[in-house]
Amino acid sequence: MTNFRIEFDKSKCIGAGQCRLSDPIDFVYASDGSDKTELIDSANIEDPNIYVKEGDHPQPHMPVNAGIHCPVKAIRIVNLETGEVKAPR
């Protein structure tokens, strides 16, 4: 497992759904009935539009692919062990 920080900027989300296809463990349809996305088990830290989730991930390629494939770069993935930004690239 790899320790990641997933940052999701909901204000940038256009509902393309690439994140939900790439990582259905972390990303789901928004509960407000819109076509936008939510990051599961996340929290707002400072900015009300930025949702953050940290921890070990059983499938580390999934959030990285979600960040790579997001057309509006609303997802940022950081490897907390190395500090490397894995997505967007």
C-alpha positions as a Markdown table, in Angstrom:
| # | Residue | x | y | z |
|---|---|---|---|---|
| 1 | Met | 0.0 | 0.0 | 0.0 |
| 2 | Thr | 1.0 | 3.6 | -0.6 |
| 3 | Asn | 0.3 | 6.5 | 1.6 |
| 4 | Phe | -1.5 | 9.2 | -0.5 |
| 5 | Arg | -3.1 | 12.6 | -0.1 |
| 6 | Ile | -6.0 | 13.1 | -2.4 |
| 7 | Glu | -7.1 | 16.7 | -2.9 |
| 8 | Phe | -10.4 | 17.3 | -4.8 |
| 9 | Asp | -11.5 | 20.8 | -5.8 |
| 10 | Lys | -15.3 | 20.4 | -6.2 |
| 11 | Ser | -15.6 | 23.9 | -7.6 |
| 12 | Lys | -13.6 | 22.8 | -10.7 |
| 13 | Cys | -15.7 | 19.6 | -11.3 |
| 14 | Ile | -17.7 | 19.5 | -14.5 |
| 15 | Gly | -19.1 | 16.0 | -14.0 |
| 16 | Ala | -17.1 | 14.3 | -16.7 |
| 17 | Gly | -16.9 | 11.2 | -14.6 |
| 18 | Gln | -13.4 | 10.0 | -15.5 |
| 19 | Cys | -12.5 | 10.0 | -11.8 |
| 20 | Arg | -15.5 | 7.7 | -11.0 |
| 21 | Leu | -14.5 | 5.3 | -13.8 |
| 22 | Ser | -10.8 | 5.4 | -12.7 |
| 23 | Asp | -11.3 | 5.1 | -9.0 |
| 24 | Pro | -14.8 | 4.0 | -7.8 |
| 25 | Ile | -13.3 | 3.4 | -4.3 |
| 26 | Asp | -12.8 | 7.1 | -3.7 |
| 27 | Phe | -15.1 | 8.9 | -6.1 |
| 28 | Val | -18.9 | 8.7 | -6.4 |
| 29 | Tyr | -21.8 | 10.8 | -7.8 |
| 30 | Ala | -22.5 | 13.8 | -5.6 |
| 31 | Ser | -25.3 | 13.3 | -3.0 |
| 32 | Asp | -26.9 | 16.6 | -4.1 |
| 33 | Gly | -28.3 | 14.9 | -7.2 |
| 34 | Ser | -26.0 | 16.8 | -9.6 |
| 35 | Asp | -23.7 | 15.2 | -12.2 |
| 36 | Lys | -20.7 | 16.3 | -10.2 |
| 37 | Thr | -18.5 | 14.1 | -8.0 |
| 38 | Glu | -17.7 | 13.7 | -4.3 |
| 39 | Leu | -14.6 | 12.3 | -2.6 |
| 40 | Ile | -15.7 | 9.6 | -0.2 |
| 41 | Asp | -14.6 | 9.9 | 3.5 |
| 42 | Ser | -13.0 | 13.3 | 2.9 |
| 43 | Ala | -12.9 | 16.5 | 4.9 |
| 44 | Asn | -12.7 | 20.2 | 4.2 |
| 45 | Ile | -9.6 | 21.7 | 5.8 |
| 46 | Glu | -9.5 | 25.4 | 5.0 |
| 47 | Asp | -11.2 | 26.0 | 1.6 |
| 48 | Pro | -14.9 | 25.0 | 1.5 |
| 49 | Asn | -14.4 | 23.7 | -2.1 |
| 50 | Ile | -11.3 | 21.5 | -1.4 |
| 51 | Tyr | -11.9 | 18.1 | 0.0 |
| 52 | Val | -8.9 | 16.1 | 1.4 |
| 53 | Lys | -8.4 | 12.4 | 2.1 |
| 54 | Glu | -5.2 | 10.9 | 3.4 |
| 55 | Gly | -4.0 | 7.4 | 4.1 |
| 56 | Asp | -2.8 | 4.1 | 2.7 |
| 57 | His | -4.5 | 3.1 | -0.5 |
| 58 | Pro | -5.0 | -0.6 | -1.4 |
| 59 | Gln | -5.0 | 0.2 | -5.2 |
| 60 | Pro | -2.6 | 3.2 | -5.5 |
| 61 | His | -2.9 | 3.3 | -9.3 |
| 62 | Met | -6.6 | 4.2 | -9.0 |
| 63 | Pro | -6.4 | 7.7 | -7.5 |
| 64 | Val | -3.4 | 8.5 | -9.6 |
| 65 | Asn | -5.3 | 7.5 | -12.8 |
| 66 | Ala | -8.3 | 9.6 | -11.6 |
| 67 | Gly | -6.0 | 12.6 | -11.2 |
| 68 | Ile | -4.4 | 12.1 | -14.6 |
| 69 | His | -7.7 | 11.6 | -16.5 |
| 70 | Cys | -9.6 | 14.5 | -14.9 |
| 71 | Pro | -10.1 | 17.0 | -17.8 |
| 72 | Val | -10.2 | 20.1 | -15.6 |
| 73 | Lys | -7.4 | 19.0 | -13.2 |
| 74 | Ala | -9.7 | 19.1 | -10.1 |
| 75 | Ile | -7.8 | 16.2 | -8.5 |
| 76 | Arg | -4.3 | 16.4 | -7.0 |
| 77 | Ile | -2.5 | 13.2 | -5.7 |
| 78 | Val | 0.6 | 13.5 | -3.5 |
| 79 | Asn | 2.7 | 10.5 | -2.3 |
| 80 | Leu | 3.1 | 11.4 | 1.4 |
| 81 | Glu | 6.1 | 9.2 | 1.7 |
| 82 | Thr | 8.2 | 11.0 | -1.0 |
| 83 | Gly | 6.3 | 14.3 | -1.4 |
| 84 | Glu | 6.0 | 13.6 | -5.2 |
| 85 | Val | 3.0 | 14.9 | -6.9 |
| 86 | Lys | 1.7 | 11.9 | -8.9 |
| 87 | Ala | -1.2 | 13.8 | -10.6 |
| 88 | Pro | -1.9 | 15.9 | -12.5 |
| 89 | Arg | 1.1 | 15.4 | -14.7 |
